[in-house]
Amino acid sequence: TTNDYWYDNVEPSGRRFWKEVAWANVERTLVEVMLLAREQLLHVDHKIKQAGLRYKRVVFLSPDLVLDERGRAFLVEINTNGYMIGNLHKDFFPMERQQNAVPSFVGATGYPLQPHYKAELA
């Protein structure tokens, strides 16, 4: 959250603890999991390429974490394409436009504007 009220009304309180300690531990925990999964994902990616297929894959990860009083992050589970907010809670989390934009950002839409910049890639 970016709301100062939140930082002052949770325990432990304070923006510094949550930004510098807790969040750093969340990032470290998630990066560790991604690194552990990397080899398996690359194996599947190589099989797809060997089959002559060319497409982009996108997955939204929804991690569930528990933080202790020292700010240590413990991963409970990661859901794939988990809690996709869409319009369900749009008053609180207006994320539908961002979620819809992701495939275009990663090229899953086939790079429809490629003719405009293809020459510069060469």
Chimera marker file (.cmm) of the C-alpha trace (Angstrom):
<marker_set name="trace">
<marker id="1" x="0.000" y="0.000" z="0.000" r="1" g="1" b="0" radius="0.5"/>
<marker id="2" x="1.038" y="3.604" z="-0.406" r="1" g="1" b="0" radius="0.5"/>
<marker id="3" x="-1.372" y="4.993" z="2.164" r="1" g="1" b="0" radius="0.5"/>
<marker id="4" x="0.392" y="6.531" z="5.194" r="1" g="1" b="0" radius="0.5"/>
<marker id="5" x="-2.574" y="5.661" z="7.402" r="1" g="1" b="0" radius="0.5"/>
<marker id="6" x="-1.844" y="1.975" z="6.833" r="1" g="1" b="0" radius="0.5"/>
<marker id="7" x="1.795" y="2.208" z="7.924" r="1" g="1" b="0" radius="0.5"/>
<marker id="8" x="0.856" y="3.874" z="11.199" r="1" g="1" b="0" radius="0.5"/>
<marker id="9" x="-1.945" y="1.462" z="12.070" r="1" g="1" b="0" radius="0.5"/>
<marker id="10" x="-0.374" y="-1.972" z="11.673" r="1" g="1" b="0" radius="0.5"/>
<marker id="11" x="2.144" y="-3.744" z="13.882" r="1" g="1" b="0" radius="0.5"/>
<marker id="12" x="4.992" y="-3.369" z="13.495" r="1" g="1" b="0" radius="0.5"/>
<marker id="13" x="4.265" y="0.159" z="12.409" r="1" g="1" b="0" radius="0.5"/>
<marker id="14" x="6.259" y="2.507" z="10.262" r="1" g="1" b="0" radius="0.5"/>
<marker id="15" x="6.931" y="2.995" z="6.586" r="1" g="1" b="0" radius="0.5"/>
<marker id="16" x="10.642" y="2.123" z="6.947" r="1" g="1" b="0" radius="0.5"/>
<marker id="17" x="9.968" y="-1.356" z="8.363" r="1" g="1" b="0" radius="0.5"/>
<marker id="18" x="7.454" y="-2.255" z="5.660" r="1" g="1" b="0" radius="0.5"/>
<marker id="19" x="9.417" y="-0.747" z="2.747" r="1" g="1" b="0" radius="0.5"/>
<marker id="20" x="12.969" y="-1.722" z="3.703" r="1" g="1" b="0" radius="0.5"/>
<marker id="21" x="12.562" y="-4.909" z="5.738" r="1" g="1" b="0" radius="0.5"/>
<marker id="22" x="9.289" y="-6.685" z="4.999" r="1" g="1" b="0" radius="0.5"/>
<marker id="23" x="9.062" y="-5.833" z="1.282" r="1" g="1" b="0" radius="0.5"/>
<marker id="24" x="12.713" y="-6.753" z="0.725" r="1" g="1" b="0" radius="0.5"/>
<marker id="25" x="11.999" y="-10.166" z="2.256" r="1" g="1" b="0" radius="0.5"/>
<marker id="26" x="8.913" y="-10.625" z="0.072" r="1" g="1" b="0" radius="0.5"/>
<marker id="27" x="10.981" y="-9.858" z="-3.036" r="1" g="1" b="0" radius="0.5"/>
<marker id="28" x="13.775" y="-12.208" z="-1.943" r="1" g="1" b="0" radius="0.5"/>
<marker id="29" x="11.319" y="-15.029" z="-1.287" r="1" g="1" b="0" radius="0.5"/>
<marker id="30" x="9.603" y="-14.655" z="-4.662" r="1" g="1" b="0" radius="0.5"/>
<marker id="31" x="12.877" y="-14.410" z="-6.591" r="1" g="1" b="0" radius="0.5"/>
<marker id="32" x="14.141" y="-17.553" z="-4.872" r="1" g="1" b="0" radius="0.5"/>
<marker id="33" x="11.053" y="-19.477" z="-5.972" r="1" g="1" b="0" radius="0.5"/>
<marker id="34" x="11.386" y="-18.248" z="-9.556" r="1" g="1" b="0" radius="0.5"/>
<marker id="35" x="15.041" y="-19.264" z="-9.670" r="1" g="1" b="0" radius="0.5"/>
<marker id="36" x="14.201" y="-22.724" z="-8.328" r="1" g="1" b="0" radius="0.5"/>
<marker id="37" x="11.547" y="-23.173" z="-11.041" r="1" g="1" b="0" radius="0.5"/>
<marker id="38" x="13.724" y="-21.802" z="-13.851" r="1" g="1" b="0" radius="0.5"/>
<marker id="39" x="15.237" y="-25.082" z="-15.056" r="1" g="1" b="0" radius="0.5"/>
<marker id="40" x="11.857" y="-26.793" z="-15.335" r="1" g="1" b="0" radius="0.5"/>
<marker id="41" x="10.418" y="-23.866" z="-17.264" r="1" g="1" b="0" radius="0.5"/>
<marker id="42" x="13.385" y="-23.737" z="-19.631" r="1" g="1" b="0" radius="0.5"/>
<marker id="43" x="13.022" y="-27.468" z="-20.272" r="1" g="1" b="0" radius="0.5"/>
<marker id="44" x="9.416" y="-26.984" z="-21.383" r="1" g="1" b="0" radius="0.5"/>
<marker id="45" x="10.365" y="-23.921" z="-23.413" r="1" g="1" b="0" radius="0.5"/>
<marker id="46" x="13.026" y="-25.904" z="-25.308" r="1" g="1" b="0" radius="0.5"/>
<marker id="47" x="10.520" y="-28.665" z="-26.102" r="1" g="1" b="0" radius="0.5"/>
<marker id="48" x="8.087" y="-26.096" z="-27.483" r="1" g="1" b="0" radius="0.5"/>
<marker id="49" x="10.785" y="-24.549" z="-29.671" r="1" g="1" b="0" radius="0.5"/>
<marker id="50" x="11.968" y="-27.969" z="-30.874" r="1" g="1" b="0" radius="0.5"/>
<marker id="51" x="8.414" y="-28.703" z="-31.980" r="1" g="1" b="0" radius="0.5"/>
<marker id="52" x="8.627" y="-25.629" z="-34.205" r="1" g="1" b="0" radius="0.5"/>
<marker id="53" x="6.088" y="-23.662" z="-32.222" r="1" g="1" b="0" radius="0.5"/>
<marker id="54" x="6.532" y="-19.956" z="-31.692" r="1" g="1" b="0" radius="0.5"/>
<marker id="55" x="4.294" y="-18.230" z="-29.258" r="1" g="1" b="0" radius="0.5"/>
<marker id="56" x="4.447" y="-16.194" z="-26.077" r="1" g="1" b="0" radius="0.5"/>
<marker id="57" x="3.218" y="-17.490" z="-22.785" r="1" g="1" b="0" radius="0.5"/>
<marker id="58" x="1.899" y="-15.232" z="-20.036" r="1" g="1" b="0" radius="0.5"/>
<marker id="59" x="0.927" y="-16.243" z="-16.546" r="1" g="1" b="0" radius="0.5"/>
<marker id="60" x="-0.251" y="-14.113" z="-13.677" r="1" g="1" b="0" radius="0.5"/>
<marker id="61" x="1.139" y="-15.355" z="-10.395" r="1" g="1" b="0" radius="0.5"/>
<marker id="62" x="-0.776" y="-14.765" z="-7.212" r="1" g="1" b="0" radius="0.5"/>
<marker id="63" x="1.493" y="-15.550" z="-4.252" r="1" g="1" b="0" radius="0.5"/>
<marker id="64" x="0.147" y="-16.064" z="-0.759" r="1" g="1" b="0" radius="0.5"/>
<marker id="65" x="2.690" y="-15.035" z="1.850" r="1" g="1" b="0" radius="0.5"/>
<marker id="66" x="2.787" y="-14.792" z="5.611" r="1" g="1" b="0" radius="0.5"/>
<marker id="67" x="4.965" y="-12.194" z="7.313" r="1" g="1" b="0" radius="0.5"/>
<marker id="68" x="6.133" y="-12.554" z="10.894" r="1" g="1" b="0" radius="0.5"/>
<marker id="69" x="6.802" y="-9.757" z="13.377" r="1" g="1" b="0" radius="0.5"/>
<marker id="70" x="10.414" y="-9.488" z="12.168" r="1" g="1" b="0" radius="0.5"/>
<marker id="71" x="9.320" y="-8.995" z="8.555" r="1" g="1" b="0" radius="0.5"/>
<marker id="72" x="10.386" y="-12.437" z="7.357" r="1" g="1" b="0" radius="0.5"/>
<marker id="73" x="8.301" y="-13.657" z="4.427" r="1" g="1" b="0" radius="0.5"/>
<marker id="74" x="7.097" y="-17.244" z="4.224" r="1" g="1" b="0" radius="0.5"/>
<marker id="75" x="5.528" y="-18.514" z="1.020" r="1" g="1" b="0" radius="0.5"/>
<marker id="76" x="2.326" y="-20.482" z="1.529" r="1" g="1" b="0" radius="0.5"/>
<marker id="77" x="1.456" y="-21.130" z="-2.119" r="1" g="1" b="0" radius="0.5"/>
<marker id="78" x="1.450" y="-19.556" z="-5.550" r="1" g="1" b="0" radius="0.5"/>
<marker id="79" x="-1.692" y="-19.677" z="-7.628" r="1" g="1" b="0" radius="0.5"/>
<marker id="80" x="-1.352" y="-19.376" z="-11.381" r="1" g="1" b="0" radius="0.5"/>
<marker id="81" x="-3.862" y="-17.023" z="-12.922" r="1" g="1" b="0" radius="0.5"/>
<marker id="82" x="-5.091" y="-16.671" z="-9.368" r="1" g="1" b="0" radius="0.5"/>
<marker id="83" x="-7.192" y="-13.846" z="-8.093" r="1" g="1" b="0" radius="0.5"/>
<marker id="84" x="-7.786" y="-12.049" z="-11.367" r="1" g="1" b="0" radius="0.5"/>
<marker id="85" x="-9.525" y="-8.912" z="-10.250" r="1" g="1" b="0" radius="0.5"/>
<marker id="86" x="-11.055" y="-7.817" z="-13.547" r="1" g="1" b="0" radius="0.5"/>
<marker id="87" x="-14.197" y="-5.828" z="-12.846" r="1" g="1" b="0" radius="0.5"/>
<marker id="88" x="-15.159" y="-7.771" z="-9.723" r="1" g="1" b="0" radius="0.5"/>
<marker id="89" x="-13.645" y="-5.220" z="-7.311" r="1" g="1" b="0" radius="0.5"/>
<marker id="90" x="-13.067" y="-2.338" z="-9.702" r="1" g="1" b="0" radius="0.5"/>
<marker id="91" x="-13.997" y="0.255" z="-7.069" r="1" g="1" b="0" radius="0.5"/>
<marker id="92" x="-11.047" y="-0.850" z="-4.931" r="1" g="1" b="0" radius="0.5"/>
<marker id="93" x="-8.613" y="-2.237" z="-7.514" r="1" g="1" b="0" radius="0.5"/>
<marker id="94" x="-9.056" y="-0.732" z="-10.998" r="1" g="1" b="0" radius="0.5"/>
<marker id="95" x="-6.742" y="-3.246" z="-12.713" r="1" g="1" b="0" radius="0.5"/>
<marker id="96" x="-8.675" y="-4.484" z="-15.730" r="1" g="1" b="0" radius="0.5"/>
<marker id="97" x="-6.937" y="-2.167" z="-18.220" r="1" g="1" b="0" radius="0.5"/>
<marker id="98" x="-3.498" y="-3.132" z="-16.885" r="1" g="1" b="0" radius="0.5"/>
<marker id="99" x="-4.274" y="-6.852" z="-17.034" r="1" g="1" b="0" radius="0.5"/>
<marker id="100" x="-5.589" y="-6.551" z="-20.568" r="1" g="1" b="0" radius="0.5"/>
<marker id="101" x="-2.438" y="-4.664" z="-21.621" r="1" g="1" b="0" radius="0.5"/>
<marker id="102" x="0.029" y="-7.342" z="-20.452" r="1" g="1" b="0" radius="0.5"/>
<marker id="103" x="-0.250" y="-9.625" z="-23.522" r="1" g="1" b="0" radius="0.5"/>
<marker id="104" x="0.606" y="-6.697" z="-25.761" r="1" g="1" b="0" radius="0.5"/>
<marker id="105" x="3.614" y="-5.732" z="-23.610" r="1" g="1" b="0" radius="0.5"/>
<marker id="106" x="5.125" y="-9.201" z="-23.842" r="1" g="1" b="0" radius="0.5"/>
<marker id="107" x="4.373" y="-9.691" z="-27.514" r="1" g="1" b="0" radius="0.5"/>
<marker id="108" x="1.617" y="-12.269" z="-27.067" r="1" g="1" b="0" radius="0.5"/>
<marker id="109" x="-0.514" y="-10.319" z="-29.523" r="1" g="1" b="0" radius="0.5"/>
<marker id="110" x="1.944" y="-11.098" z="-32.313" r="1" g="1" b="0" radius="0.5"/>
<marker id="111" x="3.578" y="-7.657" z="-32.329" r="1" g="1" b="0" radius="0.5"/>
<marker id="112" x="0.905" y="-6.034" z="-34.525" r="1" g="1" b="0" radius="0.5"/>
<marker id="113" x="2.932" y="-2.803" z="-34.847" r="1" g="1" b="0" radius="0.5"/>
<marker id="114" x="6.127" y="-4.571" z="-35.922" r="1" g="1" b="0" radius="0.5"/>
<marker id="115" x="6.011" y="-3.172" z="-39.483" r="1" g="1" b="0" radius="0.5"/>
<marker id="116" x="6.513" y="0.292" z="-37.966" r="1" g="1" b="0" radius="0.5"/>
<marker id="117" x="9.812" y="-0.597" z="-36.250" r="1" g="1" b="0" radius="0.5"/>
<marker id="118" x="11.046" y="-3.778" z="-37.987" r="1" g="1" b="0" radius="0.5"/>
<marker id="119" x="13.759" y="-1.962" z="-39.958" r="1" g="1" b="0" radius="0.5"/>
<marker id="120" x="15.280" y="-0.574" z="-36.753" r="1" g="1" b="0" radius="0.5"/>
<marker id="121" x="15.583" y="-4.099" z="-35.290" r="1" g="1" b="0" radius="0.5"/>
<marker id="122" x="17.859" y="-5.293" z="-38.085" r="1" g="1" b="0" radius="0.5"/>
<link id1="1" id2="2" r="1" g="1" b="0" radius="0.2"/>
<link id1="2" id2="3" r="1" g="1" b="0" radius="0.2"/>
<link id1="3" id2="4" r="1" g="1" b="0" radius="0.2"/>
<link id1="4" id2="5" r="1" g="1" b="0" radius="0.2"/>
<link id1="5" id2="6" r="1" g="1" b="0" radius="0.2"/>
<link id1="6" id2="7" r="1" g="1" b="0" radius="0.2"/>
<link id1="7" id2="8" r="1" g="1" b="0" radius="0.2"/>
<link id1="8" id2="9" r="1" g="1" b="0" radius="0.2"/>
<link id1="9" id2="10" r="1" g="1" b="0" radius="0.2"/>
<link id1="10" id2="11" r="1" g="1" b="0" radius="0.2"/>
<link id1="11" id2="12" r="1" g="1" b="0" radius="0.2"/>
<link id1="12" id2="13" r="1" g="1" b="0" radius="0.2"/>
<link id1="13" id2="14" r="1" g="1" b="0" radius="0.2"/>
<link id1="14" id2="15" r="1" g="1" b="0" radius="0.2"/>
<link id1="15" id2="16" r="1" g="1" b="0" radius="0.2"/>
<link id1="16" id2="17" r="1" g="1" b="0" radius="0.2"/>
<link id1="17" id2="18" r="1" g="1" b="0" radius="0.2"/>
<link id1="18" id2="19" r="1" g="1" b="0" radius="0.2"/>
<link id1="19" id2="20" r="1" g="1" b="0" radius="0.2"/>
<link id1="20" id2="21" r="1" g="1" b="0" radius="0.2"/>
<link id1="21" id2="22" r="1" g="1" b="0" radius="0.2"/>
<link id1="22" id2="23" r="1" g="1" b="0" radius="0.2"/>
<link id1="23" id2="24" r="1" g="1" b="0" radius="0.2"/>
<link id1="24" id2="25" r="1" g="1" b="0" radius="0.2"/>
<link id1="25" id2="26" r="1" g="1" b="0" radius="0.2"/>
<link id1="26" id2="27" r="1" g="1" b="0" radius="0.2"/>
<link id1="27" id2="28" r="1" g="1" b="0" radius="0.2"/>
<link id1="28" id2="29" r="1" g="1" b="0" radius="0.2"/>
<link id1="29" id2="30" r="1" g="1" b="0" radius="0.2"/>
<link id1="30" id2="31" r="1" g="1" b="0" radius="0.2"/>
<link id1="31" id2="32" r="1" g="1" b="0" radius="0.2"/>
<link id1="32" id2="33" r="1" g="1" b="0" radius="0.2"/>
<link id1="33" id2="34" r="1" g="1" b="0" radius="0.2"/>
<link id1="34" id2="35" r="1" g="1" b="0" radius="0.2"/>
<link id1="35" id2="36" r="1" g="1" b="0" radius="0.2"/>
<link id1="36" id2="37" r="1" g="1" b="0" radius="0.2"/>
<link id1="37" id2="38" r="1" g="1" b="0" radius="0.2"/>
<link id1="38" id2="39" r="1" g="1" b="0" radius="0.2"/>
<link id1="39" id2="40" r="1" g="1" b="0" radius="0.2"/>
<link id1="40" id2="41" r="1" g="1" b="0" radius="0.2"/>
<link id1="41" id2="42" r="1" g="1" b="0" radius="0.2"/>
<link id1="42" id2="43" r="1" g="1" b="0" radius="0.2"/>
<link id1="43" id2="44" r="1" g="1" b="0" radius="0.2"/>
<link id1="44" id2="45" r="1" g="1" b="0" radius="0.2"/>
<link id1="45" id2="46" r="1" g="1" b="0" radius="0.2"/>
<link id1="46" id2="47" r="1" g="1" b="0" radius="0.2"/>
<link id1="47" id2="48" r="1" g="1" b="0" radius="0.2"/>
<link id1="48" id2="49" r="1" g="1" b="0" radius="0.2"/>
<link id1="49" id2="50" r="1" g="1" b="0" radius="0.2"/>
<link id1="50" id2="51" r="1" g="1" b="0" radius="0.2"/>
<link id1="51" id2="52" r="1" g="1" b="0" radius="0.2"/>
<link id1="52" id2="53" r="1" g="1" b="0" radius="0.2"/>
<link id1="53" id2="54" r="1" g="1" b="0" radius="0.2"/>
<link id1="54" id2="55" r="1" g="1" b="0" radius="0.2"/>
<link id1="55" id2="56" r="1" g="1" b="0" radius="0.2"/>
<link id1="56" id2="57" r="1" g="1" b="0" radius="0.2"/>
<link id1="57" id2="58" r="1" g="1" b="0" radius="0.2"/>
<link id1="58" id2="59" r="1" g="1" b="0" radius="0.2"/>
<link id1="59" id2="60" r="1" g="1" b="0" radius="0.2"/>
<link id1="60" id2="61" r="1" g="1" b="0" radius="0.2"/>
<link id1="61" id2="62" r="1" g="1" b="0" radius="0.2"/>
<link id1="62" id2="63" r="1" g="1" b="0" radius="0.2"/>
<link id1="63" id2="64" r="1" g="1" b="0" radius="0.2"/>
<link id1="64" id2="65" r="1" g="1" b="0" radius="0.2"/>
<link id1="65" id2="66" r="1" g="1" b="0" radius="0.2"/>
<link id1="66" id2="67" r="1" g="1" b="0" radius="0.2"/>
<link id1="67" id2="68" r="1" g="1" b="0" radius="0.2"/>
<link id1="68" id2="69" r="1" g="1" b="0" radius="0.2"/>
<link id1="69" id2="70" r="1" g="1" b="0" radius="0.2"/>
<link id1="70" id2="71" r="1" g="1" b="0" radius="0.2"/>
<link id1="71" id2="72" r="1" g="1" b="0" radius="0.2"/>
<link id1="72" id2="73" r="1" g="1" b="0" radius="0.2"/>
<link id1="73" id2="74" r="1" g="1" b="0" radius="0.2"/>
<link id1="74" id2="75" r="1" g="1" b="0" radius="0.2"/>
<link id1="75" id2="76" r="1" g="1" b="0" radius="0.2"/>
<link id1="76" id2="77" r="1" g="1" b="0" radius="0.2"/>
<link id1="77" id2="78" r="1" g="1" b="0" radius="0.2"/>
<link id1="78" id2="79" r="1" g="1" b="0" radius="0.2"/>
<link id1="79" id2="80" r="1" g="1" b="0" radius="0.2"/>
<link id1="80" id2="81" r="1" g="1" b="0" radius="0.2"/>
<link id1="81" id2="82" r="1" g="1" b="0" radius="0.2"/>
<link id1="82" id2="83" r="1" g="1" b="0" radius="0.2"/>
<link id1="83" id2="84" r="1" g="1" b="0" radius="0.2"/>
<link id1="84" id2="85" r="1" g="1" b="0" radius="0.2"/>
<link id1="85" id2="86" r="1" g="1" b="0" radius="0.2"/>
<link id1="86" id2="87" r="1" g="1" b="0" radius="0.2"/>
<link id1="87" id2="88" r="1" g="1" b="0" radius="0.2"/>
<link id1="88" id2="89" r="1" g="1" b="0" radius="0.2"/>
<link id1="89" id2="90" r="1" g="1" b="0" radius="0.2"/>
<link id1="90" id2="91" r="1" g="1" b="0" radius="0.2"/>
<link id1="91" id2="92" r="1" g="1" b="0" radius="0.2"/>
<link id1="92" id2="93" r="1" g="1" b="0" radius="0.2"/>
<link id1="93" id2="94" r="1" g="1" b="0" radius="0.2"/>
<link id1="94" id2="95" r="1" g="1" b="0" radius="0.2"/>
<link id1="95" id2="96" r="1" g="1" b="0" radius="0.2"/>
<link id1="96" id2="97" r="1" g="1" b="0" radius="0.2"/>
<link id1="97" id2="98" r="1" g="1" b="0" radius="0.2"/>
<link id1="98" id2="99" r="1" g="1" b="0" radius="0.2"/>
<link id1="99" id2="100" r="1" g="1" b="0" radius="0.2"/>
<link id1="100" id2="101" r="1" g="1" b="0" radius="0.2"/>
<link id1="101" id2="102" r="1" g="1" b="0" radius="0.2"/>
<link id1="102" id2="103" r="1" g="1" b="0" radius="0.2"/>
<link id1="103" id2="104" r="1" g="1" b="0" radius="0.2"/>
<link id1="104" id2="105" r="1" g="1" b="0" radius="0.2"/>
<link id1="105" id2="106" r="1" g="1" b="0" radius="0.2"/>
<link id1="106" id2="107" r="1" g="1" b="0" radius="0.2"/>
<link id1="107" id2="108" r="1" g="1" b="0" radius="0.2"/>
<link id1="108" id2="109" r="1" g="1" b="0" radius="0.2"/>
<link id1="109" id2="110" r="1" g="1" b="0" radius="0.2"/>
<link id1="110" id2="111" r="1" g="1" b="0" radius="0.2"/>
<link id1="111" id2="112" r="1" g="1" b="0" radius="0.2"/>
<link id1="112" id2="113" r="1" g="1" b="0" radius="0.2"/>
<link id1="113" id2="114" r="1" g="1" b="0" radius="0.2"/>
<link id1="114" id2="115" r="1" g="1" b="0" radius="0.2"/>
<link id1="115" id2="116" r="1" g="1" b="0" radius="0.2"/>
<link id1="116" id2="117" r="1" g="1" b="0" radius="0.2"/>
<link id1="117" id2="118" r="1" g="1" b="0" radius="0.2"/>
<link id1="118" id2="119" r="1" g="1" b="0" radius="0.2"/>
<link id1="119" id2="120" r="1" g="1" b="0" radius="0.2"/>
<link id1="120" id2="121" r="1" g="1" b="0" radius="0.2"/>
<link id1="121" id2="122" r="1" g="1" b="0" radius="0.2"/>
</marker_set>
